[in-house]
Amino acid sequence: MNQMTHPYASERTMPDPDACWDAFLRRDRGVDGQFVGVVLTTGIYCKPSCAARHPKRENMIFLPDPAAARAAGFRACLRCRPDEVGRDRLAVEAAKALIAGAETPPSLDEVAAHAGYAPHHFHRLFKRETGMTPAAYARALRAERLKAALGEENSVTEAIYEAGYNAPSRAYADAERHLGMTPSAWKNGGAGVAIRHALVPTSLGPALVAATEKGLCRISFDEDEADLRRYFPKAELLPADARLDALAKQVSALVDDPAAGADLPVDVRGTAFQQAIWAALCAIPPGETRSYGEIVAAIGKPGAVRAAGTACGDNNLAVLIPCHRVLRSDGGMGGYAYGIERKRALLEREKER
Ligand SMILES: [Zn+2]
């Protein structure tokens, strides 16, 4: 709520009576808390949005705040509760701070409890003050961050939302993480980069897990060191150390429960287009699927279906970047780099959650 846009903002101690009266006639919630109106015939003061019938103009005066009205001997309206406006504003501010500071957006129940209100009441209150529900506010915040991470690709984020993605927060957090990656010098086949790797047993067969010191650079099935050498011909390939082992365990757990998500460091390079596709993949909620057509619509490039397929195929991080959530537009399973059975299994596991 930007108070500076209201004509009353600079006149807090002396509201312009005509503007105040107009605000009462409009029942303008936007200026609640900036002044109160006193009905002289009843001795009761109200906030501008009060639903009560308006008195005659000559029977109403305006004061800067409830304290001034009380000091003059007037009583607060029981219907619009003008004394609570400040408290409501503070509660909404507190909730906004809670949402902004949270790794994953808190639930409505959590936000309401934090603010000291019943959930449904707080939902209404929050929407009234901000114009958005708490969930929409959290999404908007994340969109802003995603946008910043995407740099020049601003339209990508907006398009993801416009396309009707309603992913749980973690999906956006994942997208953010992938977009915020700081790639190693992958040009020249990984020259000057050390990659540790291991084959880790998973419930879908052995997975190759490889990472630089910055993060995971390859997760795949049915591959080994020779394949890794093909992807990174000039990198220095090293055996696993304790850190890689720990990452590999987390990858194995992710295969068991792909819906659980994982906060794993990544180190993959992609063009802006590839990154946009990968972000759109990460924004698909676990347990749901999208078509390539929906993916490219989501990033604002509706003609790029074939390129999107290629970008999915270029995904270096199986399961973690969930290209298994893309189906053919007719609902068919479509392809998967590591076999249709694995794709089916991953999707079934997510659905069971
Ligand atoms: Zn009232």
Residues whose N, C-alpha, C, O or C-beta is under 5 A from the ligand:
A	BS01	ZN	Y45 C46 K47 C50 A52 C77 R79 C80
